[in-house]
Amino acid sequence: MSWFLCLKSFNVRITSGFMGIMPLSGLLASYFWLGNQFYWIHHVGFALVLGGIVMVNWAHWIRKEEAKRTQQEYTQFHACPC
């Protein structure tokens, strides 16, 4: 429930990034608290999630700068076609 309350309070860019971080935090917790083994493929998963977060933030930044340059209104909900 607290997750949904936070969604209303923060920017979409921030909350979308945390949606990708939640599985990562679960995986890290399984290593440290449960003693699960770490495999090389997990590095690929970490890189994909973090790369996705960077790409979404970069796309929003580009659209925001473009809107500022052309003096148009910028809304974060229409920054990306997805």
Steps between C-alpha positions, in 0.01 A plus 500: 500500500783741578633443146179634348497798734854584391402473133273800542772706668795454264587562137426220253870476408594424859229242563558319170865459591409341829275250323817358344698521823252293701598166338867595534460564870329162539786330320760676715308410815501135394879510468572664833222368722425161346847415375399426140777459245583788263525412129655703218165535322378710793745771387314510170170547680642779716638674192170472312294643785739786570538567126122519467478751784770714340332484158159606635649792691708602200195494271305720741792743527532523119126567457502757778793686344334485157177643642695776673687582177181518292311673786232233518337356805674191633304224669684199633218269394560565130880498502533155346281314251481203736 
